[in-house]
Amino acid sequence: MARNYSFAILISAVAVLLLPALTSAALVEQQPLVLQYHNGQLLKGHITVNLVWYGSFTPIQRSIIVDFINSLSSPTATLPSAASWWKTTENYKGGSSALVVGKQYLHSVYTLGKTLKNKDLMALASKFNAQSNQLSAITVVLTAKDVAVEGFCSRCGTHGSTRPVNGKPRTAYIWVGNSETQCPGQCAWPFHQPIYGPQTPPLVAPNGDVGIDGMIINLATLLAGTVTNPFNNGYFQGPATAPLEAVTACTGVFGSGSYPGYPGQVLVDKASGASFNAYGLNGRRYLLPAMWDPQTSKCRTLV
């Protein structure tokens, strides 16, 4: 079963929960956030990330995302880094998850059309999964800004797993869409004003592309959810059909002092005014969401 990730819906829920904080209830100490481990398999060790680019992406757009994935397992970048953000996944059972980009499939001719159903996403993900005997592999389907996907905007992406076929193990997949022209207020916040809640000025995207920088946030969220809850029996809180996972449990938090509608204190480039909190390979900068840390039972930010 696929797990959906929608920023807008989750942040609305957080806002509703925080309204009573103006009363005497604010004096009650907040309980630790706990994601229960359900004794299932996690994705650990060396993990190949195969990419399916559906629709039109420029070479620069593709390089931003490829550099991000490779940055997660590269300790050479300046701190705070994408690798130091990813290192929190080591605190989940089983040790580290080292990601490396594998094969890439450029699907620029829209052979399935520009309106995709969930079954189409599964078909695209299966292109690699059918050729792979690797359990520790993730296929990521990335859809361009002019591709409508079933449920898009009520969800910004999803992750799940394919069924075992002909003795081959089930494998994990992710879908993330470019929301630039469809719903940036829902899926590219804080680089665009939100649809709901406080209308604070948007941040400047660190790579100069609101759609792609929004995809980075959602991809980061889903990669963390995939390695810590790949088959719906890993780490999560709440019902298995709509779980809070490693990052969705910390939705809307990017820096210290955050609150609904305000992402928190982050780093700002003096020259461009771009906001970020992580350095990556090839001079890249990214804004990455907080991740739940099992060691502290708190949402951990980089800054």
Solvent accessible surface area in square Angstrom, and as a share of the most:
residue,aa,sasa,rsa
1,M,141,0.63
2,A,37,0.28
3,R,6,0.02
4,N,92,0.47
5,Y,9,0.04
6,S,11,0.07
7,F,13,0.05
8,A,5,0.04
9,I,101,0.51
10,L,42,0.21
11,I,22,0.11
12,S,40,0.26
13,A,49,0.38
14,V,49,0.28
15,A,36,0.28
16,V,98,0.57
17,L,136,0.68
18,L,84,0.42
19,L,123,0.61
20,P,70,0.44
21,A,48,0.37
22,L,165,0.82
23,T,81,0.47
24,S,90,0.58
25,A,54,0.42
26,A,62,0.48
27,L,158,0.79
28,V,110,0.63
29,E,146,0.65
30,Q,166,0.74
31,Q,137,0.61
32,P,93,0.58
33,L,44,0.22
34,V,83,0.48
35,L,4,0.02
36,Q,114,0.51
37,Y,54,0.21
38,H,63,0.28
39,N,127,0.65
40,G,9,0.09
41,Q,92,0.41
42,L,18,0.09
43,L,1,0.01
44,K,35,0.15
45,G,34,0.33
46,H,158,0.70
47,I,0,0.00
48,T,29,0.17
49,V,0,0.00
50,N,11,0.06
51,L,0,0.00
52,V,0,0.00
53,W,2,0.01
54,Y,0,0.00
55,G,3,0.03
56,S,75,0.49
57,F,15,0.06
58,T,69,0.40
59,P,96,0.61
60,I,121,0.62
61,Q,25,0.11
62,R,58,0.21
63,S,41,0.26
64,I,3,0.02
65,I,0,0.00
66,V,25,0.14
67,D,16,0.08
68,F,0,0.00
69,I,0,0.00
70,N,46,0.24
71,S,2,0.01
72,L,3,0.01
73,S,47,0.30
74,S,16,0.10
75,P,122,0.76
76,T,113,0.66
77,A,19,0.15
78,T,89,0.52
79,L,130,0.64
80,P,30,0.19
81,S,4,0.02
82,A,1,0.00
83,A,18,0.14
84,S,24,0.15
85,W,4,0.01
86,W,9,0.03
87,K,118,0.50
88,T,5,0.03
89,T,1,0.00
90,E,65,0.29
91,N,48,0.25
92,Y,3,0.01
93,K,116,0.49
94,G,67,0.65
95,G,33,0.31
96,S,55,0.35
97,S,3,0.02
98,A,31,0.24
99,L,5,0.03
100,V,80,0.46
101,V,25,0.14
102,G,34,0.33
103,K,126,0.53
104,Q,82,0.37
105,Y,87,0.33
106,L,97,0.48
107,H,11,0.05
108,S,64,0.41
109,V,111,0.64
110,Y,44,0.17
111,T,91,0.53
112,L,74,0.37
113,G,31,0.30
114,K,100,0.42
115,T,92,0.54
116,L,0,0.00
117,K,104,0.44
118,N,65,0.33
119,K,144,0.61
120,D,19,0.10
121,L,4,0.02
122,M,63,0.28
123,A,53,0.41
124,L,0,0.00
125,A,0,0.00
126,S,40,0.26
127,K,83,0.35
128,F,19,0.08
129,N,16,0.08
130,A,64,0.49
131,Q,128,0.57
132,S,17,0.11
133,N,110,0.56
134,Q,90,0.40
135,L,53,0.27
136,S,32,0.20
137,A,4,0.03
138,I,0,0.00
139,T,1,0.00
140,V,0,0.00
141,V,0,0.00
142,L,0,0.00
143,T,0,0.00
144,A,2,0.02
145,K,88,0.37
146,D,63,0.33
147,V,0,0.00
148,A,43,0.33
149,V,9,0.05
150,E,76,0.34
151,G,37,0.35
152,F,21,0.09
153,C,27,0.16
154,S,64,0.41
155,R,17,0.06
156,C,0,0.00
157,G,0,0.00
158,T,3,0.01
159,H,0,0.00
160,G,0,0.00
161,S,22,0.14
162,T,13,0.08
163,R,203,0.74
164,P,87,0.55
165,V,89,0.51
166,N,145,0.74
167,G,82,0.79
168,K,67,0.28
169,P,53,0.33
170,R,91,0.33
171,T,2,0.01
172,A,0,0.00
173,Y,13,0.05
174,I,0,0.00
175,W,0,0.00
176,V,0,0.00
177,G,2,0.01
178,N,3,0.01
179,S,2,0.02
180,E,63,0.28
181,T,91,0.53
182,Q,66,0.29
183,C,6,0.04
184,P,22,0.14
185,G,2,0.02
186,Q,33,0.15
187,C,6,0.03
188,A,0,0.00
189,W,14,0.05
190,P,3,0.02
191,F,7,0.03
192,H,73,0.33
193,Q,75,0.33
194,P,14,0.09
195,I,95,0.48
196,Y,125,0.48
197,G,51,0.49
198,P,68,0.43
199,Q,99,0.44
200,T,46,0.27
201,P,113,0.71
202,P,64,0.40
203,L,45,0.22
204,V,78,0.45
205,A,8,0.06
206,P,23,0.14
207,N,32,0.16
208,G,70,0.68
209,D,29,0.15
210,V,50,0.29
211,G,0,0.00
212,I,0,0.00
213,D,3,0.02
214,G,1,0.01
215,M,1,0.01
216,I,2,0.01
217,I,7,0.04
218,N,3,0.02
219,L,0,0.00
220,A,0,0.00
221,T,3,0.02
222,L,4,0.02
223,L,0,0.00
224,A,0,0.00
225,G,1,0.01
226,T,0,0.00
227,V,0,0.00
228,T,0,0.00
229,N,0,0.00
230,P,0,0.00
231,F,13,0.05
232,N,36,0.18
233,N,54,0.28
234,G,0,0.00
235,Y,14,0.05
236,F,9,0.04
237,Q,64,0.28
238,G,48,0.46
239,P,86,0.54
240,A,36,0.28
241,T,92,0.53
242,A,70,0.54
243,P,17,0.11
244,L,55,0.27
245,E,9,0.04
246,A,0,0.00
247,V,3,0.02
248,T,12,0.07
249,A,20,0.15
250,C,4,0.02
251,T,14,0.08
252,G,6,0.06
253,V,37,0.21
254,F,5,0.02
255,G,1,0.01
256,S,56,0.36
257,G,55,0.53
258,S,31,0.20
259,Y,133,0.51
260,P,26,0.16
261,G,5,0.05
262,Y,69,0.26
263,P,9,0.05
264,G,4,0.04
265,Q,119,0.53
266,V,28,0.16
267,L,60,0.30
268,V,87,0.50
269,D,30,0.15
270,K,207,0.88
271,A,104,0.81
272,S,72,0.47
273,G,31,0.30
274,A,6,0.05
275,S,5,0.03
276,F,6,0.02
277,N,1,0.00
278,A,0,0.00
279,Y,53,0.20
280,G,8,0.07
281,L,46,0.23
282,N,123,0.63
283,G,71,0.68
284,R,50,0.18
285,R,74,0.27
286,Y,1,0.00
287,L,3,0.02
288,L,2,0.01
289,P,6,0.04
290,A,1,0.01
291,M,1,0.00
292,W,8,0.03
293,D,10,0.05
294,P,32,0.20
295,Q,140,0.62
296,T,78,0.45
297,S,26,0.17
298,K,139,0.59
299,C,47,0.28
300,R,94,0.34
301,T,36,0.21
302,L,29,0.15
303,V,47,0.27
